[in-house]
Amino acid sequence: MSPDRRQALLAEYGEVSSNFRELTEIRFKLLGFLPLAAAAAALVLPRRDVTVQTLAISVFGLVGTIGLVTYNARNDQLYNELEA
């Protein structure tokens, strides 16, 4: 292997590793935010009657959770390809 090719591969590997570290950091920040958002919603929402506000916050939580699951699945795919 030529020294130029080796240097290019090492640079690419460093970039991929840096990118994966960044994705992992974002994942943990999002997962840390989810319990805080759930606790805030539990304090804000009324206990007895279901209103449009309650439904809107519930749908927002569902969309956020689906987004996190999708993001996590994509990160798992990237990690599996990085290992291979």
C-alpha positions as semicolon CSV with decimal commas, in nm:
position;residue;x (nm);y (nm);z (nm)
1;M;0,000;0,000;0,000
2;S;0,138;0,340;-0,094
3;P;0,197;0,598;0,179
4;D;-0,051;0,839;0,017
5;R;-0,327;0,578;0,016
6;R;-0,251;0,483;0,375
7;Q;-0,266;0,847;0,481
8;A;-0,598;0,896;0,299
9;L;-0,747;0,586;0,465
10;L;-0,631;0,699;0,808
11;A;-0,785;1,043;0,750
12;E;-1,113;0,884;0,638
13;Y;-1,117;0,651;0,938
14;G;-1,059;0,948;1,169
15;E;-1,346;1,138;1,011
16;V;-1,584;0,840;1,034
17;S;-1,491;0,784;1,399
18;S;-1,541;1,152;1,478
19;N;-1,880;1,148;1,305
20;F;-1,988;0,840;1,498
21;R;-1,880;0,998;1,828
22;E;-2,087;1,306;1,745
23;L;-2,394;1,094;1,662
24;T;-2,357;0,907;1,991
25;E;-2,331;1,234;2,182
26;I;-2,648;1,366;2,018
27;R;-2,828;1,041;2,098
28;F;-2,749;1,063;2,469
29;K;-2,845;1,431;2,484
30;L;-3,182;1,351;2,327
31;L;-3,239;1,053;2,555
32;G;-3,152;1,270;2,855
33;F;-3,404;1,532;2,745
34;L;-3,695;1,288;2,708
35;P;-3,753;1,222;3,083
36;L;-3,739;1,595;3,155
37;A;-4,000;1,664;2,889
38;A;-4,223;1,385;3,022
39;A;-4,198;1,517;3,378
40;A;-4,278;1,872;3,263
41;A;-4,579;1,746;3,068
42;A;-4,703;1,552;3,371
43;L;-4,689;1,868;3,582
44;V;-4,858;2,090;3,324
45;L;-5,138;1,865;3,207
46;P;-5,472;1,861;3,388
47;R;-5,553;1,542;3,573
48;R;-5,924;1,492;3,497
49;D;-6,048;1,620;3,166
50;V;-5,900;1,552;2,823
51;T;-5,869;1,871;2,623
52;V;-5,725;1,966;2,288
53;Q;-5,410;2,079;2,472
54;T;-5,373;1,736;2,633
55;L;-5,417;1,564;2,299
56;A;-5,168;1,798;2,129
57;I;-4,901;1,738;2,394
58;S;-4,962;1,363;2,376
59;V;-4,922;1,362;1,998
60;F;-4,608;1,574;2,031
61;G;-4,467;1,319;2,278
62;L;-4,553;1,032;2,045
63;V;-4,386;1,202;1,748
64;G;-4,079;1,279;1,961
65;T;-4,054;0,920;2,077
66;I;-4,091;0,785;1,723
67;G;-3,823;1,030;1,610
68;L;-3,584;0,908;1,881
69;V;-3,649;0,545;1,794
70;T;-3,586;0,614;1,425
71;Y;-3,269;0,810;1,504
72;N;-3,148;0,530;1,731
73;A;-3,216;0,264;1,464
74;R;-3,021;0,463;1,205
75;N;-2,729;0,507;1,445
76;D;-2,730;0,132;1,505
77;Q;-2,711;0,073;1,130
78;L;-2,417;0,312;1,101
79;Y;-2,243;0,145;1,394
80;N;-2,290;-0,202;1,245
81;E;-2,142;-0,084;0,914
82;L;-1,853;0,079;1,096
83;E;-1,774;-0,253;1,269
84;A;-1,784;-0,452;0,945
